[in-house]
């Protein structure tokens, strides 16, 4: 995942959790968290 994709996922997660006009989608939240976590857990190059 590129840095740009990572930032886009973080922004989407932030909107899902904090924007009262956006309907909560728990499945999407968990998917985003898993993708973000997988990136953070990979070994540094």
FITOR-195931 format. One record per residue: z negated, y, x negated of N, C-alpha, C, O in turn; residue in three letters. Coordinates in steps of 0.001 Angstrom, whole numbers, padded with zeros to 6 digits, always signed. Each point is the difference from the previous one (the first is absolute). Layout:
ZYXZYXZYXZYXALA;...
END
This chain:
+000000-001175-000860+000000+001175+000860+000000+001235-000903-000789+000103-000940UNK;+001671+000807+001240+000076+001226-000794-001150+000938+000378-000665-000180+001020UNK;+000458+001164-001857-001041+000998+000286+000304+000730+001308-000908+000312+000771UNK;+002176-000047-000532+000399+000694+001237-000319-000852+001239-000508+000512+000997UNK;+000811-001810-001071-000311-000910+001114-001512-000093+000215-000481-000012+001133UNK;-000252-000054-002240-001459-000062+000073-000557+001240+000694-000855-000107+000880UNK;+001333+001271-001272-000466+001245+000613+000370+000064+001483-000779+000503+000810UNK;+001950-001005-000452+000420-000024+001404-000914-000907+000823-000350+000331+001133UNK;-000035-001470-001701-000905-000919+000707-001382+000635+000172-000621-000129+001055UNK;+000148+000809-002090-001284+000695+000108+000054+001084+001075-000946+000162+000771UNK;+002040+000571-000722+000150+001059+001005+000039-000592+001406-000615+000537+000921UNK;+001339-001645-000758+000060-000645+001318-001380-000501+000413-000404+000165+001151UNK;-000316-000773-002082-001347-000484+000287-000912+001157+000393-000777-000113+000948UNK;+000869+001209-001665-000802+001179+000315+000289+000498+001414-000922+000327+000748UNK;+002195-000272-000387+000367+000433+001360-000565-000958+001047-000556+000437+001007UNK;+000699-001739-001242-000487-000986+000972-001510+000118+000214-000495-000174+001114UNK;-000220+000468-002183-001461+000051+000089-000539+001352+000451-001079+000064+000589UNK;+001809+001017-000854-000578+001326+000192+000694+000909+001000-000576+001009+000405UNK;+001779-001330+000001+000734+000866+000926-000290-000432+001434+000407-001088+000408UNK;-001105+001921+000364-000363-000393+001370+001204-000158+000923-000117-000610+001062UNK;+001266+001146-001448+001192-000125+000841+000775-001292-000268+000914-000343+000751UNK;-001273-000364-001809+000664-001261-000344-000833-001153+000559-001211-000069-000208UNK;+001882-000829+000916-000698-001150+000570-000395-000972-001118+000808-000311-000875UNK;-002046-000159+000916-000499-000932-000997+000757-001323+000105+000157-000551+001089UNK;+000307+000053-002223+000695-001284-000076-000718-000844-001054+000355+000052-001178UNK;-001363-000832+001592-000802-000754-000972+000825-000923-000896-000288-000125-001190UNK;+001304-000519+001749+000825-000889-000823+000682+000770-001125+000066-000474-001134UNK;+000436+001649+001448+000673+000815-001022-001003+000487-001046+000306+000023-001193UNK;-001501+000365+001639-001037+000449-000937-000311-001112-001001-000037+000240-001207UNK;-000187-001462+001709-000332-001117-000890+001168-000339-000923-000212-000338-001164UNK;+001431+000423+001667+001173-000265-000831+000088+001018-001134+000223-000362-001155UNK;-000397+001624+001494+000042+001043-001031-001111-000194-001025+000235+000137-001201UNK;-001432-000453+001659-001112-000224-000926+000290-001164-000941-000297+000078-001192UNK;+000872-001155+001717+000338-001153-000836+001045+000374-001045-000116-000391-001161UNK;+001131+001143+001564+001051+000403-000938-000547+000931-001076+000343-000133-001175UNK;-001185+001064+001574-000595+000938-000955-000925-000745-000957+000013+000254-001204UNK;-000808-001168+001735-000918-000779-000837+000753-000870-000992-000404-000119-001157UNK;+001492-000488+001599+000787-000854-000893+000530+000813-001175+000034-000493-001127UNK;+000371+001705+001373+000501+000861-001079-001127+000351-000963+000195-000009-001216UNK;-001365+000318+001752-001123+000399-000843-000544-001157-000833-000608+000226-001046UNK;+000819-001459+001495-000579-001153-000689+000920-000593-001059-000426-000869-000761UNK;+001672+001313+000693+000897-000566-001007-000410+000503-001385-000506+001115-000130UNK;+000719-001919-000887-000388+000419-001357+000827+001189-000483+001173+000150+000342UNK;-001810+000672-001134+000690+001175-000555+001046-000461-001007-000222-000955-000744UNK;+001342+001627+000728+001096-000388-000914-000186+000615-001361+000820-000215-000892UNK;
END
